[in-house]
Every structure is written in structure tokens, then in C-alpha cells.
Amino acid sequence: MTERQRSVLRMVVKSFIDTAGPVGSKYLKKEFELGMSSATIRSTMSDLETMGFLGHPYTSAGRVPTDLGYQAFVGQLMEAAVLEEREKRIMQNELVDALNDTQALIKESSRLLARLAQMLGVVLSPRMDKGVLQRLEIVPVASDSVLFVISVEGGHVRTILMKIESDLKRSQLDKLVPLLNERLVGLTLDEIRRTCVPRIKDLANDDTGVIQLILNRSSDLFTEEPQSRTVQFDGTTYMLSQPEFSNSAPLRDLIEFLDDESLVVRLMEDDLSHPPGRARIQIGCNTGNRKSEQFLERISIVTAPYIRSNMRGTIGVIGPTRMNYARAVALVEGMATLMSISGSHNNLA
């Protein structure tokens, strides 16, 4: 793009974000000091349309950004937004009580992010593979079933119900569980999965069958399946206030999308090579899910990884492609930084 084309594209995207309506040359000339005539602006917009950066909804309308136009905007033309000091204080004050409880923090951060961004605030629970075992509990729940409660540092808990052949007694577990904790606490779940055989095989002669069950099912116990990760979202009413979702069909698509938790998890999953606290933008998402295809084409997702006690989760906002990307990036990165704990609490200074 030429500098003129870059300038016009920037103003079209900004105007469409603000107005939600097609943008014409007369509007741009009136609202911005572009130093061009309406005819020059109109010609430049036509060139941008030919290049695929702008679309033309109907004959007499102005232009609207395409996904390619948004991508060019966020990649080259967008000015960074800075959070106000007031917003930083709100984020710190409202989350401070939940910083030591991952579950509470996930709930509060999704609610607060939705309110500040006026979009869907979504938080994906941390991956537990790198979590450090804090405590293992084993609870008999029936004559042939036992519940494993795996607590890791940072306040995250995973529960797994398994069948067992022997009839367990509480007194037997009271002797066995401390031995397991003595050998496994302080290791990551990934380390336990890979090394539990040499660590606990000498205990396998117990008559409870629990040790053998752990040895046989260590992959199930200490490996987290993608579908086991949970999604917390808030702010549906903010999405419903957007013009893009005011009609019944988009509203129905939104509800179906939120009901498909596995799809939301896939969209929120981050690239493990992506730096924590740095935002990633997906515009007009496409996963090959035909049921949600039309809806996904109308939304964008801004996410950033956060770290909790060595475990990596994702926080983000979901909104229409016509979102204020700069502000979304600032909010998501600020929240991810605040949620992350590495030895001591971070702040947004």
C-alpha cells in the first residue's frame, strides 16, 4: 500500500469501529484531516477495494473493512492503546482477593474483562501438566469406585473417578496416601506421569490395589486431556447489545457457539511458543466447523497466555470483527499480566 492508501484504510477501519455503518468519502473528509479531496479519497477507497482490503455491502453504500483489511490494520496501522490509571486500579483492586485462588481468579477475571471491554470475557483454565503436586487425596465413594483428588500449587484441583476391584477401607487409605504424598508432592504432574513406576512400584504389594491402579492408569491420572480444561465466560449481554447480533439468527448462532465448549477451548488454546502476556489476534475465525462457520466469520478473538504457578492458561475477549482491537489488546495483556504469578504478585505499573 502507498502511504495514502494506508492513511485512508486506517480511517475507514476506525470509523467503521465507531459507527458500525459503511464509511463514505464525504464522511472521511469531514471527520479527518486527510489533506485530500473527496474524489481522491473515493478513488483511493476504490483501489483498496480492488486490493481486497475494503468491501462494498451494496451499490449506494460506502465501504467496510474486510478480514484482510482488519489484518492489515492490526498488523501495520493500529496505534497502541494505553490503559488509564483508573482502569489499572480497578483491575488490581477487584482481583487482589482472588490472586491466591485460581478458580476464583478465573471467574472474577472473566467478569471484569467483559465489563471493561464490553464484550465476552473468556478464560481458559491452566494446563495442569506443568503444575506442581501439592496434595493427593484418594476417597472411596462406592464399593468399586475411588475418587482421586489432585491438588496443584496455585489452587487448581482435578478430580478423577476410577473403578477398583478391591473393597477399600478408609483406614487402609489413611496409611497409604501419606506414603504417596511423601514421594510425589513437589513434582510436576508431567514428571509424575513419566517417573511414577520407579518411585512407587515398591508399594505395589499392598492389598488395596490402589498402587497398581495408579501404575496402570498413570497417563489418565496425570495427563490432562484437552476436553478436561474448563472455560469461564461472562458478558453475553454486552454481545447482544452489538448491532451484529441484534437479529434472531446471529443471536441463535451466538448461543449455539457458547454451548459448544470444546469449540471455544480450541479457539482459545494458545501456541505454547507465544510469549506470556502478549496478545494474539484471530480475525474472522475459521475452524472448519460447518455448524458455526457463519458465526465464526463474524467474530474476532484477542487472547493472551497467563502463567499460574508454572501452569499456562489463556484469557481473552470475543467480539465482532468490528471491535476496538487496540483497546482489546491493552485490556487482555493487562489482565494476563495481573493474573500471572511468578514468585510474587505482578502489577500493572
C-alpha positions as CSV (number, residue, x, y, z in Angstrom):
1,M,0.0,0.0,0.0
2,T,1.0,3.6,-0.6
3,E,1.1,6.0,2.3
4,R,-2.2,7.5,1.0
5,Q,-3.8,4.1,0.9
6,R,-2.6,3.3,4.4
7,S,-4.0,6.5,5.8
8,V,-7.4,6.0,4.2
9,L,-7.6,2.4,5.3
10,R,-6.7,3.4,8.8
11,M,-9.5,6.0,8.9
12,V,-12.1,3.6,7.3
13,V,-11.4,1.0,10.0
14,K,-11.5,3.5,12.8
15,S,-14.8,5.0,11.5
16,F,-16.4,1.6,11.0
17,I,-15.5,0.5,14.5
18,D,-17.1,3.7,15.9
19,T,-20.2,3.8,13.7
20,A,-20.9,0.2,12.6
21,G,-22.0,1.6,9.3
22,P,-20.4,1.7,5.8
23,V,-18.0,4.6,5.5
24,G,-18.1,7.1,2.6
25,S,-15.6,9.6,1.2
26,K,-17.6,12.6,2.3
27,Y,-17.7,11.3,5.9
28,L,-13.9,10.8,6.0
29,K,-13.2,14.2,4.5
30,K,-15.5,15.8,7.1
31,E,-14.2,13.9,10.2
32,F,-10.4,13.7,9.5
33,E,-7.7,16.0,8.2
34,L,-6.5,13.8,5.4
35,G,-5.4,16.6,3.1
36,M,-7.3,15.0,0.1
37,S,-10.4,15.9,-1.9
38,S,-13.5,13.7,-1.7
39,A,-12.7,12.5,-5.2
40,T,-9.2,11.4,-4.2
41,I,-10.5,9.7,-1.1
42,R,-13.1,7.9,-3.2
43,S,-10.6,6.8,-5.8
44,T,-8.3,5.5,-3.0
45,M,-11.1,3.6,-1.4
46,S,-11.9,2.0,-4.8
47,D,-8.2,1.0,-5.1
48,L,-8.3,-0.5,-1.6
49,E,-11.5,-2.4,-2.6
50,T,-9.7,-3.8,-5.7
51,M,-6.8,-4.9,-3.5
52,G,-9.2,-6.8,-1.1
53,F,-8.9,-4.5,1.9
54,L,-12.4,-3.0,1.7
55,G,-15.8,-4.4,0.8
56,H,-18.9,-2.8,-0.7
57,P,-22.0,-4.0,1.0
58,Y,-24.5,-2.7,-1.6
59,T,-24.5,-0.3,-4.5
60,S,-25.0,3.0,-2.9
61,A,-23.2,2.3,0.3
62,G,-19.7,3.3,1.5
63,R,-17.1,0.8,2.2
64,V,-16.4,-1.6,5.1
65,P,-13.2,-3.4,6.1
66,T,-12.7,-7.0,5.0
67,D,-10.9,-9.5,7.2
68,L,-7.8,-8.7,5.1
69,G,-8.3,-5.0,5.8
70,Y,-8.6,-5.7,9.6
71,Q,-5.4,-7.8,9.4
72,A,-3.5,-5.0,7.7
73,F,-4.9,-2.6,10.3
74,V,-3.8,-4.6,13.4
75,G,-0.5,-5.6,11.8
76,Q,0.7,-2.3,10.4
77,L,-1.6,0.6,11.1
78,M,-3.0,0.3,14.6
79,E,-1.8,2.6,17.3
80,A,-1.2,1.0,20.7
81,A,-3.7,1.8,23.4
82,V,-2.7,2.5,27.0
83,L,-4.9,1.7,29.9
84,E,-5.9,4.6,32.1
85,E,-4.6,4.6,35.6
86,R,-8.2,4.4,36.9
87,E,-8.7,1.1,34.9
88,K,-5.4,-0.3,36.2
89,R,-6.6,0.4,39.8
90,I,-10.0,-1.2,39.1
91,M,-8.3,-4.4,37.8
92,Q,-5.9,-4.6,40.7
93,N,-8.4,-3.8,43.4
94,E,-11.1,-6.2,42.2
95,L,-8.8,-9.1,41.6
96,V,-6.5,-8.8,44.6
97,D,-8.6,-11.0,46.8
98,A,-8.7,-13.8,44.2
99,L,-5.0,-13.9,43.3
100,N,-4.2,-16.9,45.5
101,D,-7.2,-18.9,44.3
102,T,-7.1,-19.9,40.7
103,Q,-10.7,-20.9,40.4
104,A,-11.9,-17.6,42.0
105,L,-9.5,-15.6,39.8
106,I,-10.8,-17.3,36.6
107,K,-14.3,-16.3,37.5
108,E,-13.6,-12.8,38.6
109,S,-11.2,-12.0,35.7
110,S,-13.7,-13.1,33.0
111,R,-16.4,-10.9,34.6
112,L,-14.2,-7.9,35.0
113,L,-12.7,-8.2,31.5
114,A,-16.2,-8.5,30.0
115,R,-17.2,-5.3,31.8
116,L,-14.2,-3.3,30.8
117,A,-14.2,-4.5,27.2
118,Q,-18.0,-4.5,26.8
119,M,-17.6,-7.9,25.0
120,L,-17.4,-11.5,26.0
121,G,-14.7,-12.1,28.6
122,V,-13.3,-15.7,28.3
123,V,-10.8,-17.5,30.5
124,L,-9.4,-21.0,29.8
125,S,-8.2,-22.9,32.8
126,P,-4.5,-23.5,33.1
127,R,-2.9,-26.6,31.6
128,M,-2.1,-28.8,34.6
129,D,0.8,-30.8,33.1
130,K,3.3,-28.4,34.4
131,G,1.5,-27.9,37.7
132,V,3.4,-29.0,40.9
133,L,1.6,-31.5,43.0
134,Q,0.6,-30.0,46.4
135,R,-1.5,-32.9,47.7
136,L,-3.1,-36.2,46.5
137,E,-6.2,-37.4,48.2
138,I,-7.9,-40.7,47.5
139,V,-11.6,-41.1,48.6
140,P,-13.6,-44.3,48.4
141,V,-17.1,-43.4,47.0
142,A,-18.6,-46.8,46.5
143,S,-17.6,-50.5,46.9
144,D,-16.0,-50.5,43.4
145,S,-15.1,-46.8,42.9
146,V,-12.5,-44.4,44.2
147,L,-12.1,-40.6,43.7
148,F,-8.6,-39.2,43.1
149,V,-8.3,-35.5,44.1
150,I,-5.2,-33.9,42.6
151,S,-4.4,-30.5,44.1
152,V,-1.6,-28.5,42.5
153,E,0.1,-25.3,43.6
154,G,-1.9,-22.2,42.7
155,G,-5.2,-23.5,44.0
156,H,-6.2,-25.7,41.0
157,V,-7.8,-29.1,41.6
158,R,-8.6,-32.0,39.3
159,T,-10.9,-34.9,40.3
160,I,-11.0,-38.3,38.6
161,L,-13.4,-41.2,39.4
162,M,-12.0,-44.7,38.7
163,K,-13.2,-48.2,39.2
164,I,-11.3,-50.5,41.5
165,E,-11.7,-54.2,42.2
166,S,-10.9,-54.3,45.9
167,D,-13.2,-53.2,48.6
168,L,-11.3,-50.2,50.1
169,K,-11.4,-49.2,53.7
170,R,-10.7,-45.7,54.9
171,S,-8.2,-47.0,57.4
172,Q,-6.1,-48.6,54.6
173,L,-6.0,-45.3,52.6
174,D,-5.1,-43.4,55.7
175,K,-1.8,-45.3,55.8
176,L,-1.2,-45.4,52.1
177,V,-1.9,-41.8,51.0
178,P,0.8,-40.2,53.2
179,L,3.4,-42.5,51.6
180,L,2.3,-41.5,48.1
181,N,2.4,-37.8,49.1
182,E,5.8,-38.2,50.6
183,R,7.1,-39.5,47.2
184,L,5.2,-37.4,44.8
185,V,4.5,-34.0,46.3
186,G,6.7,-31.3,44.8
187,L,6.9,-32.9,41.3
188,T,5.0,-31.7,38.3
189,L,2.2,-33.9,37.0
190,D,4.3,-34.5,33.9
191,E,7.2,-35.7,36.0
192,I,4.9,-38.0,38.0
193,R,3.4,-39.5,34.8
194,R,6.9,-40.2,33.4
195,T,8.6,-41.5,36.6
196,C,5.9,-42.9,38.9
197,V,6.8,-46.5,38.2
198,P,10.3,-46.3,39.9
199,R,9.0,-44.0,42.6
200,I,6.1,-46.1,43.9
201,K,6.4,-49.7,42.5
202,D,7.8,-51.0,45.8
203,L,4.5,-50.1,47.4
204,A,2.5,-52.3,44.9
205,N,2.3,-55.3,47.3
206,D,-0.4,-53.5,49.3
207,D,-3.7,-55.3,49.4
208,T,-5.8,-52.3,48.4
209,G,-5.0,-52.4,44.6
210,V,-4.6,-48.6,44.6
211,I,-0.9,-48.6,43.8
212,Q,-1.4,-51.0,40.9
213,L,-4.3,-48.9,39.7
214,I,-2.1,-45.8,39.7
215,L,0.7,-47.6,37.8
216,N,-1.7,-48.9,35.2
217,R,-3.6,-45.6,34.8
218,S,-0.9,-43.0,35.3
219,S,-1.5,-41.5,31.9
220,D,-5.1,-40.9,32.7
221,L,-4.4,-39.6,36.2
222,F,-1.5,-37.2,35.4
223,T,-2.1,-36.3,31.8
224,E,-4.7,-33.6,31.1
225,E,-7.0,-34.2,28.1
226,P,-7.9,-31.0,26.1
227,Q,-11.6,-31.6,26.8
228,S,-11.0,-31.6,30.6
229,R,-10.0,-27.9,30.5
230,T,-12.8,-25.6,31.6
231,V,-13.9,-22.3,30.0
232,Q,-15.4,-19.5,32.1
233,F,-17.1,-16.7,30.1
234,D,-19.1,-13.6,31.0
235,G,-20.6,-10.7,29.2
236,T,-23.2,-12.2,27.0
237,T,-25.4,-9.1,27.4
238,Y,-22.6,-6.9,26.1
239,M,-22.5,-9.0,22.9
240,L,-26.3,-8.8,22.5
241,S,-26.0,-5.0,22.5
242,Q,-23.8,-5.1,19.4
243,P,-25.6,-4.4,16.1
244,E,-24.1,-7.5,14.6
245,F,-26.1,-9.7,17.0
246,S,-29.4,-7.8,17.2
247,N,-31.2,-10.1,14.8
248,S,-32.6,-13.5,15.7
249,A,-30.3,-15.6,13.5
250,P,-26.9,-14.2,14.8
251,L,-28.3,-14.4,18.3
252,R,-29.1,-18.1,17.9
253,D,-25.6,-18.7,16.4
254,L,-24.1,-16.9,19.5
255,I,-26.0,-19.2,21.9
256,E,-25.0,-22.3,19.9
257,F,-21.4,-21.2,19.9
258,L,-21.3,-20.7,23.7
259,D,-22.9,-24.1,24.2
260,D,-20.1,-25.8,22.3
261,E,-17.4,-25.7,25.0
262,S,-15.0,-27.9,23.0
263,L,-15.0,-25.4,20.1
264,V,-14.4,-22.5,22.5
265,V,-11.5,-24.4,24.0
266,R,-9.9,-25.0,20.6
267,L,-10.3,-21.3,19.7
268,M,-8.8,-20.2,23.0
269,E,-5.9,-22.6,23.0
270,D,-2.7,-20.7,22.5
271,D,0.6,-21.5,20.8
272,L,3.0,-22.6,23.5
273,S,5.7,-20.7,21.9
274,H,3.7,-17.4,22.2
275,P,5.2,-15.2,25.0
276,P,3.0,-15.0,28.2
277,G,1.2,-11.7,28.5
278,R,1.4,-10.9,24.8
279,A,-1.8,-10.7,22.8
280,R,-2.7,-12.8,19.8
281,I,-5.5,-11.7,17.4
282,Q,-7.7,-14.0,15.4
283,I,-9.9,-12.2,12.9
284,G,-12.9,-13.9,11.3
285,C,-12.1,-17.3,12.8
286,N,-12.4,-20.4,10.7
287,T,-12.1,-23.9,12.2
288,G,-13.8,-26.0,9.6
289,N,-16.8,-26.3,11.9
290,R,-19.6,-26.0,9.4
291,K,-22.3,-25.6,12.0
292,S,-20.6,-22.5,13.4
293,E,-18.9,-21.3,10.2
294,Q,-21.1,-18.2,9.6
295,F,-20.9,-17.1,13.2
296,L,-17.2,-17.6,13.4
297,E,-16.7,-15.4,10.3
298,R,-18.3,-12.5,12.1
299,I,-16.2,-12.6,15.3
300,S,-12.6,-11.9,16.3
301,I,-10.8,-13.2,19.3
302,V,-8.0,-11.4,21.2
303,T,-6.1,-13.7,23.6
304,A,-3.0,-13.7,25.8
305,P,-1.4,-16.5,27.8
306,Y,-1.2,-16.2,31.6
307,I,1.0,-18.2,34.0
308,R,-0.2,-19.6,37.3
309,S,2.4,-21.5,39.4
310,N,4.1,-22.7,36.2
311,M,0.8,-23.6,34.6
312,R,-0.3,-21.9,31.4
313,G,-3.8,-20.7,30.7
314,T,-5.4,-18.2,28.3
315,I,-7.5,-15.1,28.8
316,G,-9.2,-13.2,26.1
317,V,-12.2,-11.3,24.6
318,I,-14.6,-12.4,21.9
319,G,-16.4,-9.8,19.9
320,P,-17.5,-8.7,16.5
321,T,-14.8,-8.2,13.9
322,R,-15.7,-4.6,14.3
323,M,-14.1,-4.4,17.7
324,N,-11.7,-1.8,19.0
325,Y,-8.6,-4.0,18.7
326,A,-6.1,-1.6,20.3
327,R,-8.2,-1.4,23.5
328,A,-8.9,-5.1,23.5
329,V,-5.2,-5.9,23.2
330,A,-4.4,-3.4,26.1
331,L,-7.1,-4.9,28.3
332,V,-6.2,-8.6,27.6
333,E,-2.5,-8.1,28.1
334,G,-3.1,-6.1,31.3
335,M,-5.3,-8.8,32.7
336,A,-2.9,-11.6,31.7
337,T,0.0,-9.8,33.4
338,L,-2.1,-9.3,36.6
339,M,-3.2,-12.9,36.7
340,S,0.3,-14.3,36.3
341,I,2.2,-15.2,39.4
342,S,5.9,-15.9,39.3
343,G,7.3,-15.9,42.8
344,S,5.4,-12.7,43.7
345,H,2.4,-10.8,42.6
346,N,2.9,-8.8,39.4
347,N,1.3,-5.4,38.9
348,L,0.4,-3.2,36.0
349,A,2.9,-0.4,36.7
